[in-house]
Amino acid sequence: MMKTLSIFMGALLLTAASCTKKFESINTNSDAIVKIDAAELPFLFTRAQDQAMFATSYQTAQNLNADQYAQYFACVATSFPSDRYVMRSDWFNNAWLRLYTGAVPQLQTIFQKTEATSAEYALANIVWVLAFHRVTDYWGPIPYFKAGEVANTVPYDAQDKIYDDFFKRLTAAVTVLKGKTAEKPFGTFDIIYGGDVNKWIKFANTLRLRLALRISKVDPARAKTEAEAAYAAGVMTSSPEDDALMQKSLNGNDINGLSQMSDWNEFRMSAAMESVLKGYKDPRMPVYFLPAVTSKTFEGLRNGLTATQLTNAANTPAATSHVGARWSSLAAGGIATHLSTPQNVMCAAEAFFLRAEGATLGWSMGGTALELYEAGITQSMKQWGITDNVAIQAYIHGLTPAVAPADFLNSPALVNFPVQFDVANPATQRAQISVQKWLALFPDGCEAWADYRRSHAFSLYPVANSDNADVTNPATQWIRRLTFLTQETQNNAAAMGDAVTLLKGPDKITTPLWWDKN
C-alpha cells in the first residue's frame, strides 16, 4: 500500500481538513492527471497558479498562521488557538495539500509534455519556485527532488539544496523567455499576466532577488551574486504595470480567499499595524482596513489573546477594524465584487525595498539605499491608488514615529523611528526598509512572515499568551517555523528521522530555518 502524499497520479481519496465547516472537503481525486494532451496544458497551468497561492484553502493554509504570525491580523475567534502558537496540523495540512496535490502534478505534466526550451516550460518552472518557496519557508526541509514520484516513502531535502535549485530554475527560465518575448504562452489561461513574457521575466528576476536576500545572512557571497544578476537581468520597476495579481471570479472555486473569509468575523487588524499606520499617518490605512463599527476609528488588537480576553468589549469584532473594502462585502462596508478582487502575488514596491537593502550591504543595485527606499514607498502608494505626489512626499519625509495603539493591553509603540530615512545610521536604515517592506507586502502574510524571520531588523509584539510549551517566554522567543505534519509522521514515517536531521534542530516552532540566523 502506498503511504505518502507524494503519490499524485493514481486514484487517491484526499480530504482537505479545515478548522471550520466553511471549506468543502475534497472527496474525490480532482487532481489525478492521466492521458493529458497539449490542448489541456493551459488548464493545468491555471490550476497550478491558483494552488501555488493556496486557492480557497486560504484560511487554514495562510490566514490562521502566516497572516497572524506576520501580525497583519489578530484572531478574534475564541475557539481558534493558532494565534497563541498552537500547532494545528489538521489546518496547516492544507498548505501542504495545495502544493503536493494541487500544483506539483500539474506542473510536472507540463514539464513532461513540453520542451525545456519552450516558454510554457519556463513559466512552469517559475510557478514551481513560487509554490515551493512558500512551503519550504513554512517547514524548512520538505520533499522536493523526489516530489511526485510513486514510492512507499519520499525523502525530505535540505533547504539549502532546495534554494540552490530555485536559483537554477529561475535563471534557466529567464534565459529561455528572453528569446520568446513575441509569444503568449498559455494566453488567457495565465491568470497572472495573460501570457505576457516580458512581465514574467521581471517577475522571475524579482523572485530571484527576493530569494537572494533570504539567504543573505547564511550565504552572503551567493546572495550577492544572485541579487546582482537578478537586478541586471531586469526586475519590477513600476506599479501597477508590473505587479503580479492573480485574477479571481465572483463564483466557483477561484474566488479571493481573503475576501471569502472576511465576513466570518474571525480576524481583525493587529495592534502592530495600528501602531505603525496611525503613527506614520499612512494613507494606506483606510485601504487596508475599515474603521471599527462601534468607534468609527481604526482599532487593532494584540496577537495571542485568550478566549476570555477576546470576550472583553475592546476586543470584539465590532470594536476592532475589519479588513479593507476591496476584500469585504457590502454588508461589512465593502464592495459587491469583493470575491473577485485579484490576489496579491508580488509587487514592484518589494523589488525596490529588496534593492534598498542590497544597497546597504554594498551590492550593485542601481541606486543608493535612500533613492531605492523612497522609490519603494512611492510605488507602494501607487499600487493602492494613492497618486497625490504631495501626499506621498509628505509621508516619505514624515518625522512622526509609530504610536502606542489604543489596545486592550496598553501596548507601547511598535517602533521608535519615523519614515524619513536615517542617512547616518545603517542599523536604523535596515529597520526602516524592513518596516516599509512589511507594510508594502500586505496582505501577503506568507512573504511578510518569512521576511521578518529572515531579517528581524525590527521586532513585532510578543504574543500576549503562548499555549505552546516550546515558547515559555514570548518576550525573547518567537515562532520560526511550523512543526512537521502529523500525517507525515504517520504516512511517511521512514523519512521523518532524516527530516529532523536536515532541520539541524528539534521539531519545534523555535528551531530556526537554514536561512534564519537571528
ZAKENU-883147 format. One record per residue (C-alpha): residue in three letters; x, z, y. Coordinates in steps of 0.05 Angstrom, whole numbers, padded with zeros to 5 digits, always signed. Layout:
ALAXZY...
END
This chain:
MET+00000+00000+00000MET+00027-00020+00068LYS+00036+00041+00113THR+00058+00022+00183LEU+00026+00000+00247SER+00074-00058+00249ILE+00033-00097+00199PHE-00010-00144+00241MET-00024-00208+00205GLY-00067-00182+00148ALA-00138-00158+00149LEU-00127-00089+00178LEU-00180-00040+00198LEU-00158-00007+00263THR-00195+00045+00303ALA-00175+00059+00375ALA-00181+00134+00386SER-00209+00157+00453CYS-00219+00224+00487THR-00290+00205+00504LYS-00344+00160+00476LYS-00335+00113+00534PHE-00286+00067+00500GLU-00314+00030+00440SER-00279+00037+00374ILE-00247-00024+00344ASN-00278-00031+00276THR-00252-00099+00256ASN-00185-00132+00259SER-00195-00173+00322ASP-00120-00184+00327ALA-00109-00217+00260ILE-00077-00286+00271VAL-00078-00339+00217LYS-00072-00414+00218ILE-00065-00419+00294ASP-00055-00488+00324ALA-00025-00506+00391ALA-00092-00512+00425GLU-00105-00438+00414LEU-00039-00412+00443PRO-00066-00405+00514PHE-00119-00357+00488LEU-00065-00316+00455PHE-00025-00314+00520THR-00085-00287+00558ARG-00095-00234+00505ALA-00021-00214+00506GLN-00020-00207+00582ASP-00083-00164+00581GLN-00058-00119+00525ALA+00011-00112+00558MET-00025-00075+00614PHE-00067-00033+00565ALA-00131-00071+00578THR-00194-00028+00571SER-00154+00029+00539TYR-00131+00046+00609GLN-00160+00116+00608THR-00125+00142+00545ALA-00064+00096+00548GLN-00047+00108+00621ASN-00093+00150+00665LEU-00092+00213+00623ASN-00016+00212+00620ALA+00027+00168+00665ASP-00020+00165+00724GLN-00024+00241+00726TYR+00050+00253+00709ALA+00067+00208+00768GLN+00019+00252+00808TYR-00022+00195+00835PHE-00083+00231+00808ALA-00100+00300+00782CYS-00151+00315+00728VAL-00218+00347+00747ALA-00248+00344+00677THR-00248+00415+00649SER-00242+00391+00577PHE-00181+00347+00586PRO-00115+00383+00574SER-00063+00328+00581ASP-00052+00344+00655ARG-00026+00411+00630TYR+00023+00375+00585VAL-00017+00380+00520MET+00003+00321+00477ARG-00060+00286+00452SER-00032+00237+00401ASP-00102+00211+00387TRP-00108+00190+00460PHE-00037+00164+00473ASN-00041+00124+00409ASN-00079+00072+00450ALA-00016+00052+00488TRP+00018+00041+00421LEU-00040+00000+00394ARG-00045-00044+00456LEU+00028-00063+00445TYR+00034-00069+00370THR-00035-00097+00352GLY-00054-00130+00417ALA+00008-00161+00448VAL+00062-00168+00394PRO+00024-00212+00344GLN+00000-00258+00399LEU+00070-00266+00428GLN+00103-00275+00361THR+00054-00330+00344ILE+00072-00365+00409PHE+00146-00359+00392GLN+00132-00389+00323LYS+00091-00447+00350THR+00134-00468+00409GLU+00206-00489+00421ALA+00255-00439+00451THR+00267-00489+00507SER+00194-00493+00527ALA+00162-00460+00587GLU+00110-00428+00542TYR+00164-00394+00501ALA+00198-00369+00564LEU+00133-00339+00592ALA+00120-00305+00526ASN+00190-00274+00529ILE+00176-00246+00599VAL+00110-00215+00577TRP+00145-00187+00515VAL+00192-00149+00561LEU+00136-00128+00607ALA+00097-00099+00548PHE+00154-00066+00511HIS+00188-00034+00571ARG+00124+00004+00588VAL+00121+00033+00517THR+00194+00048+00505ASP+00194+00085+00572TYR+00139+00130+00544TRP+00173+00149+00479GLY+00246+00126+00480PRO+00264+00098+00412ILE+00208+00054+00384PRO+00202+00000+00330TYR+00228-00063+00365PHE+00273-00112+00328LYS+00231-00108+00265ALA+00164-00102+00300GLY+00112-00147+00269GLU+00145-00152+00201VAL+00106-00135+00139ALA+00140-00075+00107ASN+00127-00006+00079THR+00166+00025+00136VAL+00190-00003+00202PRO+00254+00025+00233TYR+00259+00052+00303ASP+00312+00024+00350ALA+00355+00058+00403GLN+00332+00049+00474ASP+00399+00022+00498LYS+00396-00033+00446ILE+00324-00049+00467TYR+00344-00054+00540ASP+00402-00099+00523ASP+00353-00146+00490PHE+00307-00142+00551PHE+00362-00168+00596LYS+00379-00224+00547ARG+00307-00247+00542LEU+00295-00247+00617THR+00360-00284+00631ALA+00342-00337+00578ALA+00271-00344+00604VAL+00293-00357+00675THR+00345-00407+00652VAL+00291-00446+00617LEU+00239-00441+00672LYS+00286-00467+00726GLY+00282-00534+00691LYS+00206-00531+00684THR+00182-00519+00755ALA+00136-00581+00753GLU+00098-00554+00693LYS+00037-00509+00689PRO+00047-00470+00623PHE-00018-00442+00597GLY-00054-00464+00661THR-00113-00421+00679PHE-00104-00380+00615ASP-00045-00348+00651ILE-00086-00293+00685ILE-00028-00270+00728TYR+00000-00333+00761GLY-00042-00391+00735GLY+00019-00425+00705ASP+00060-00424+00770VAL+00131-00427+00742ASN+00165-00412+00809LYS+00126-00346+00814TRP+00143-00329+00742ILE+00217-00339+00758LYS+00212-00289+00815PHE+00173-00241+00771ALA+00224-00244+00715ASN+00282-00232+00763THR+00246-00174+00796LEU+00232-00144+00728ARG+00305-00152+00711LEU+00323-00117+00777ARG+00275-00061+00760LEU+00307-00051+00692ALA+00377-00054+00723LEU+00360+00005+00769ARG+00330+00041+00709ILE+00399+00043+00675SER+00438+00055+00739LYS+00458+00126+00721VAL+00472+00116+00647ASP+00509+00048+00653PRO+00526+00036+00726ALA+00571-00024+00713ARG+00519-00061+00672ALA+00466-00042+00722LYS+00505-00072+00780THR+00519-00136+00742GLU+00446-00146+00722ALA+00419-00127+00791GLU+00464-00174+00829ALA+00450-00230+00781ALA+00375-00218+00786TYR+00377-00218+00862ALA+00420-00281+00864ALA+00371-00317+00817GLY+00312-00302+00864VAL+00265-00242+00867MET+00198-00230+00900THR+00202-00232+00976SER+00131-00240+01003SER+00065-00203+00995PRO+00013-00221+00975GLU+00041-00290+00956ASP+00090-00265+00904ASP+00051-00204+00880ALA+00033-00204+00806LEU-00041-00188+00799MET-00078-00194+00734GLN-00146-00226+00744LYS-00206-00188+00717SER-00281-00203+00710LEU-00345-00166+00721ASN-00366-00170+00648GLY-00334-00167+00579ASN-00270-00133+00558ASP-00227-00158+00614ILE-00253-00113+00669ASN-00206-00070+00711GLY-00192-00007+00671LEU-00183+00038+00732SER-00249+00013+00761GLN-00284+00023+00694MET-00268+00096+00691SER-00272+00114+00766ASP-00345+00133+00764TRP-00335+00181+00706ASN-00312+00232+00757GLU-00253+00255+00714PHE-00195+00246+00763ARG-00183+00253+00837MET-00128+00247+00890SER-00069+00292+00876ALA-00043+00344+00924ALA+00024+00306+00924MET-00010+00243+00950GLU-00049+00283+01001SER+00014+00317+01027VAL+00053+00252+01039LEU-00003+00206+01060LYS-00031+00256+01110GLY+00036+00278+01137TYR+00060+00207+01147LYS-00007+00186+01176ASP-00004+00130+01126PRO-00053+00073+01140ARG-00057+00060+01064MET-00092+00127+01053PRO-00164+00100+01065VAL-00146+00041+01020TYR-00120+00084+00963PHE-00174+00138+00968LEU-00243+00154+00994PRO-00259+00217+01035ALA-00287+00275+00995VAL-00363+00276+00993THR-00371+00347+01020SER-00319+00349+01075LYS-00314+00275+01093THR-00238+00285+01095PHE-00183+00266+01047GLU-00171+00322+00997GLY-00127+00328+00936LEU-00114+00380+00883ARG-00054+00403+00843ASN-00039+00376+00774GLY-00047+00423+00716LEU-00105+00467+00738THR-00140+00506+00683ALA-00213+00495+00664THR-00231+00558+00702GLN-00193+00537+00764LEU-00227+00469+00763THR-00295+00503+00770ASN-00275+00530+00838ALA-00314+00496+00893ALA-00250+00469+00925ASN-00231+00431+00861THR-00296+00398+00842PRO-00305+00322+00844ALA-00348+00328+00906ALA-00295+00367+00943THR-00237+00320+00927SER-00221+00247+00942HIS-00245+00192+00896VAL-00200+00131+00884GLY-00208+00076+00937ALA-00266+00029+00948ARG-00237-00031+00912TRP-00237+00010+00847SER-00303+00046+00859SER-00376+00026+00851LEU-00427+00022+00907ALA-00455+00089+00886ALA-00387+00122+00897GLY-00376+00088+00964GLY-00341+00026+00937ILE-00359-00046+00925ALA-00406-00084+00879THR-00349-00124+00848HIS-00302-00066+00834LEU-00298-00082+00760SER-00266-00149+00776THR-00213-00120+00822PRO-00147-00151+00798GLN-00100-00103+00763ASN-00033-00090+00797VAL+00026-00112+00754MET+00084-00117+00803CYS+00090-00125+00879ALA+00141-00155+00927ALA+00149-00088+00961GLU+00181-00059+00898ALA+00234-00113+00899PHE+00255-00092+00969PHE+00259-00019+00951LEU+00299-00035+00889ARG+00347-00076+00932ALA+00350-00020+00984GLU+00372+00030+00931GLY+00421-00020+00904ALA+00450-00027+00974THR+00462+00048+00977LEU+00502+00040+00913GLY+00546-00014+00944TRP+00513-00072+00907SER+00505-00141+00938MET+00430-00141+00953GLY+00425-00189+01012GLY+00418-00137+01066THR+00431-00066+01087ALA+00393-00007+01058LEU+00358+00003+01125GLU+00336-00070+01130LEU+00311-00073+01059TYR+00276-00005+01064GLU+00237-00026+01126ALA+00221-00094+01095GLY+00194-00058+01034ILE+00147-00017+01076THR+00124-00079+01114GLN+00109-00117+01050SER+00071-00059+01020MET+00027-00054+01082LYS+00013-00128+01079GLN-00004-00123+01005TRP-00060-00075+01022GLY-00087-00115+01081ILE-00052-00078+01137THR-00023-00132+01182ASP-00021-00100+01251ASN+00053-00102+01266VAL+00048-00048+01320ALA+00017+00000+01269ILE+00068-00019+01216GLN+00126-00007+01264ALA+00097+00059+01286TYR+00095+00080+01213ILE+00165+00056+01198HIS+00193+00096+01257GLY+00149+00157+01245LEU+00183+00224+01253THR+00128+00267+01224PRO+00145+00298+01157ALA+00097+00310+01100VAL+00047+00366+01109ALA+00022+00423+01066PRO-00040+00398+01031ALA-00102+00439+01042ASP-00108+00451+00968PHE-00133+00508+00924LEU-00062+00536+00913ASN-00038+00531+00985SER+00018+00485+00964PRO+00077+00473+01011ALA+00093+00404+01039LEU+00119+00359+00983VAL+00180+00334+01022ASN+00212+00354+01088PHE+00235+00287+01115PRO+00198+00233+01155VAL+00191+00159+01144GLN+00243+00137+01194PHE+00306+00120+01155ASP+00362+00171+01160VAL+00422+00126+01173ALA+00471+00184+01168ASN+00452+00218+01103PRO+00457+00178+01037ALA+00420+00232+00997THR+00361+00231+01044GLN+00362+00155+01045ARG+00354+00153+00969ALA+00298+00204+00973GLN+00263+00164+01027ILE+00269+00100+00987SER+00242+00135+00926VAL+00182+00164+00962GLN+00164+00098+00995LYS+00171+00062+00928TRP+00126+00115+00896LEU+00074+00101+00950ALA+00081+00026+00943LEU+00074+00025+00867PHE+00005+00056+00870PRO-00037+00054+00826ASP+00014+00036+00771GLY+00028+00105+00744CYS+00069+00077+00686GLU+00123+00050+00731ALA+00118+00106+00781TRP+00128+00159+00728ALA+00186+00121+00696ASP+00220+00111+00763TYR+00210+00183+00783ARG+00243+00208+00719ARG+00300+00159+00727SER+00316+00174+00800HIS+00289+00244+00813ALA+00311+00234+00885PHE+00253+00278+00907SER+00211+00329+00869LEU+00138+00326+00854TYR+00099+00391+00849PRO+00108+00433+00786VAL+00045+00431+00745ALA+00002+00491+00762ASN-00003+00510+00689SER+00033+00486+00626ASP-00003+00491+00560ASN+00058+00461+00524ALA+00105+00512+00493ASP+00165+00468+00510VAL+00153+00477+00585THR+00157+00551+00597ASN+00179+00546+00669PRO+00146+00488+00706ALA+00188+00502+00767THR+00250+00479+00731GLN+00223+00437+00673TRP+00180+00375+00675ILE+00154+00323+00627ARG+00205+00270+00610ARG+00170+00232+00553LEU+00112+00232+00505THR+00125+00261+00437PHE+00123+00215+00376LEU+00054+00200+00350THR+00023+00240+00293GLN+00001+00175+00260GLU+00074+00152+00257THR+00097+00216+00224GLN+00042+00204+00172ASN+00046+00128+00163ASN+00118+00112+00180ALA+00150+00177+00157ALA+00213+00145+00128ALA+00233+00121+00197MET+00218+00184+00236GLY+00283+00221+00219ASP+00323+00164+00248ALA+00277+00161+00308VAL+00294+00233+00327THR+00368+00219+00315LEU+00365+00159+00362LEU+00329+00202+00414LYS+00390+00248+00413GLY+00348+00309+00422PRO+00287+00344+00393ASP+00220+00310+00394LYS+00196+00348+00455ILE+00169+00329+00523THR+00231+00360+00555THR+00280+00314+00519PRO+00305+00261+00568LEU+00305+00188+00550TRP+00370+00148+00546TRP+00368+00127+00619ASP+00345+00195+00646LYS+00408+00232+00668ASN+00376+00283+00714
END
